Amino acid sequence: ITECLASYASKHGPGSRGHMQTVVRVFLRFAYYREYLQADLSALSPVPRCPRMGKVARAIPPECIDMLVSHITGETPADLRDRAILAVLSTYGVRGVQLRRLRLDDLDWEQNSILFPAAKGGRPIKQHLSAKVGNRIAEYLLKGRPSCSLPEVFLRTGEPAEPLTYSAQLSSILRKRIKQAEIELPQGVSYGSHGFRHAFASRLYGRVPFKDIVDMLGHRDPSSTLIYGKVDVVALAKSALPWPGGVT
């Protein structure tokens, strides 16, 4: 088991070790229930423990986002939709599920506002509808979105028209666009919507009041926002004390 974990981690990176441990544990439990093993050996595969603040949020670098947005230049329904999706994610940093559940009624064109539904026990997020995002969404609605009675803003391009029900559908769109743009993200950065969310929070941290960041991320518990303080390397460096007798 140890050799298997080490081999898997060497091929897929150290962050994959916890996933492999879970796979091994489930397999061993299955083998015991099916009586392939005489004893339940699942406990031999350790459970990875990570404190809530033990991870550093990995954000998509700003230059990668710029490259990704500029790469989509077509006028197909998929191009129009994906440009609007990228505009929303990079501008507001909302969760993927909030983008997928965004409804036509959530767009207030007269008041220039956009309302994202609550997710994961958080709060709804109401933001100013910027000209960039508004233009991208309007372009998609007028030229690319299928004509139907579905309330969701973003729909699949195939027939029949359906909303993006599953997170894997949105992740597949983003991964495909990143691959087409030949962008290589840094190790540990999510190819899904989380990378954009982390980039949004990282951009704001230390530049706007903390309470405003909490509200813009839709968190109920401010401690959920504290993790983004780890990405402000410049500010963290200022808090470090010089090593006694060493180089500062």
C-alpha positions in Angstrom: 0.0 0.0 0.0 2.8 2.4 0.9 4.6 1.7 -2.4 1.4 2.2 -4.3 0.7 5.6 -2.6 4.3 6.8 -3.3 4.1 5.8 -6.9 0.8 7.5 -7.5 2.0 10.7 -5.7 5.2 10.8 -7.8 3.1 10.7 -11.0 0.3 13.1 -10.0 1.9 15.4 -7.5 1.9 15.4 -3.7 -1.6 16.9 -3.6 -3.1 13.7 -5.0 -1.9 11.5 -2.1 -5.0 12.1 0.0 -7.2 11.1 -2.9 -5.3 7.9 -3.4 -5.5 7.0 0.3 -9.2 7.3 0.1 -9.4 5.0 -2.9 -7.2 2.4 -1.2 -9.3 2.6 2.0 -12.6 2.1 0.1 -11.2 -0.7 -1.9 -9.9 -2.6 1.1 -13.3 -2.2 2.8 -15.0 -3.5 -0.3 -12.7 -6.5 -0.5 -13.5 -7.3 3.1 -17.3 -7.1 2.6 -17.0 -9.3 -0.5 -14.9 -11.8 1.5 -11.8 -11.4 -0.7 -10.0 -10.6 2.5 -10.4 -12.3 5.9 -9.9 -9.0 7.8 -10.9 -5.4 7.3 -7.6 -3.7 6.4 -9.1 -0.3 5.5 -7.6 1.2 8.7 -4.2 0.6 7.3 -4.8 3.4 4.8 -4.4 6.6 6.9 -7.0 9.3 6.8 -5.4 12.6 5.7 -6.1 15.4 8.2 -5.9 19.0 7.1 -6.8 21.9 9.4 -9.3 24.4 8.1 -6.6 27.0 7.7 -3.9 24.5 6.7 -4.3 25.1 3.0 -3.3 28.1 0.8 -5.9 29.1 -1.7 -4.5 28.6 -5.2 -5.6 31.3 -7.7 -5.4 31.5 -11.4 -2.7 34.1 -12.2 -4.2 37.4 -13.7 -2.2 37.0 -16.9 -3.7 33.5 -17.5 -7.2 35.0 -17.1 -6.4 37.7 -19.6 -5.0 35.2 -22.1 -8.0 32.9 -21.6 -10.5 35.8 -22.2 -8.7 37.2 -25.2 -8.4 33.7 -26.8 -12.2 33.3 -27.4 -12.8 35.4 -30.4 -15.5 33.4 -32.3 -19.2 34.2 -32.6 -20.7 30.8 -32.2 -23.3 30.2 -29.4 -20.7 28.4 -27.4 -18.2 31.3 -27.8 -20.7 33.9 -26.8 -21.8 31.8 -23.8 -18.3 31.0 -22.6 -17.1 34.6 -23.0 -20.0 35.7 -20.7 -19.2 32.9 -18.2 -15.6 34.0 -18.0 -16.6 37.6 -17.6 -18.9 36.7 -14.6 -16.4 34.4 -12.9 -13.4 36.8 -13.3 -15.4 39.9 -12.3 -17.4 38.6 -9.3 -15.6 35.5 -8.1 -18.8 33.6 -7.4 -19.1 29.9 -7.0 -19.8 27.7 -9.9 -23.2 26.7 -8.6 -24.2 30.3 -8.2 -23.3 30.9 -11.9 -25.2 27.8 -13.0 -28.3 28.8 -11.0 -28.2 32.4 -12.2 -31.7 33.2 -13.6 -32.9 35.8 -16.0 -34.9 37.5 -13.2 -31.7 38.0 -11.3 -30.5 40.5 -13.9 -31.9 44.0 -13.2 -31.0 45.9 -16.3 -32.7 49.1 -15.2 -30.8 49.2 -11.8 -27.6 47.8 -13.3 -27.5 45.0 -10.7 -27.0 41.3 -10.7 -28.1 38.9 -7.9 -26.4 35.6 -7.3 -28.3 33.0 -5.2 -27.0 31.8 -1.9 -24.8 28.7 -1.9 -23.3 26.4 0.7 -25.1 28.0 3.5 -23.9 31.5 2.6 -25.7 34.7 1.7 -27.1 35.9 -1.6 -24.7 38.3 -3.4 -25.9 41.5 -5.0 -23.4 43.3 -7.2 -23.3 46.1 -9.6 -23.7 44.9 -13.1 -20.6 46.2 -14.8 -20.6 47.3 -18.4 -18.2 44.5 -19.4 -20.3 41.8 -17.8 -23.6 43.3 -18.9 -22.4 43.5 -22.5 -21.2 40.0 -22.6 -24.4 38.6 -21.1 -26.6 40.7 -23.4 -24.6 39.6 -26.4 -25.1 35.9 -25.4 -28.8 36.4 -24.7 -29.5 38.1 -28.0 -27.2 36.0 -30.3 -26.3 32.8 -28.7 -28.8 31.6 -26.1 -31.5 29.1 -27.4 -35.0 30.5 -27.5 -36.8 28.8 -24.7 -38.8 29.3 -21.5 -36.0 28.1 -19.2 -35.3 30.6 -16.4 -31.5 29.9 -16.2 -29.2 32.3 -18.0 -26.5 29.9 -19.1 -27.6 26.8 -21.0 -26.0 23.9 -22.8 -25.5 24.4 -26.5 -26.9 21.0 -27.6 -30.5 20.0 -28.2 -32.8 20.1 -26.3 -31.9 23.3 -24.4 -31.0 22.4 -20.8 -29.4 24.3 -17.9 -25.9 23.5 -16.7 -27.2 21.2 -13.9 -23.9 19.6 -12.8 -20.6 21.2 -11.7 -18.8 18.8 -14.0 -20.4 20.5 -17.0 -19.1 23.9 -16.1 -15.7 22.5 -15.2 -15.5 20.8 -18.6 -16.2 24.1 -20.3 -13.5 25.9 -18.4 -10.9 23.1 -18.8 -11.6 22.9 -22.5 -11.1 26.6 -23.0 -7.9 26.6 -20.9 -6.6 23.7 -23.0 -7.5 25.5 -26.3 -5.6 28.6 -25.2 -2.6 26.4 -24.4 -2.4 27.8 -20.9 -0.5 25.8 -18.3 -1.8 26.6 -14.9 0.6 26.4 -11.9 0.5 23.2 -9.9 -2.4 23.0 -7.5 -4.6 25.6 -9.3 -8.1 24.4 -10.0 -9.2 24.2 -13.6 -12.7 24.9 -12.5 -14.5 27.9 -11.1 -12.6 27.8 -7.7 -9.5 29.2 -9.4 -11.4 32.3 -10.5 -12.9 32.7 -7.0 -9.5 32.5 -5.4 -8.1 35.0 -7.9 -11.0 37.4 -7.1 -10.5 37.2 -3.4 -6.7 37.5 -3.7 -7.1 40.6 -5.8 -9.3 42.3 -3.1 -7.5 41.1 0.1 -5.6 44.0 1.7 -7.1 46.6 -0.7 -10.7 46.8 0.4 -12.2 46.5 3.9 -12.4 42.9 5.2 -16.2 43.1 5.8 -16.7 44.0 2.1 -14.8 40.9 1.0 -16.9 38.8 3.3 -20.1 40.2 1.7 -18.8 39.9 -1.9 -17.9 36.3 -1.3 -21.3 35.6 0.3 -19.8 34.1 3.5 -21.8 34.0 6.7 -18.8 33.1 8.8 -16.0 35.7 8.4 -13.4 33.0 9.3 -14.1 31.4 5.9 -12.6 34.5 4.3 -9.5 34.5 6.5 -7.8 31.8 4.4 -7.3 34.4 1.6 -5.0 36.3 3.9 -2.4 33.7 3.2 -2.1 34.7 -0.4 -1.0 38.3 0.4 2.7 37.4 0.5 3.9 41.0 0.5 1.9 41.8 3.7 2.9 38.5 5.3 6.5 39.2 4.7 6.3 42.5 6.6 5.1 40.6 9.7 8.1 38.3 9.7 10.7 39.0 12.4 14.4 39.0 11.5 16.3 35.9 12.4 18.6 36.6 15.4 22.1 37.1 14.2 21.1 36.3 10.6 20.2 38.1 7.4 16.9 40.1 7.6 
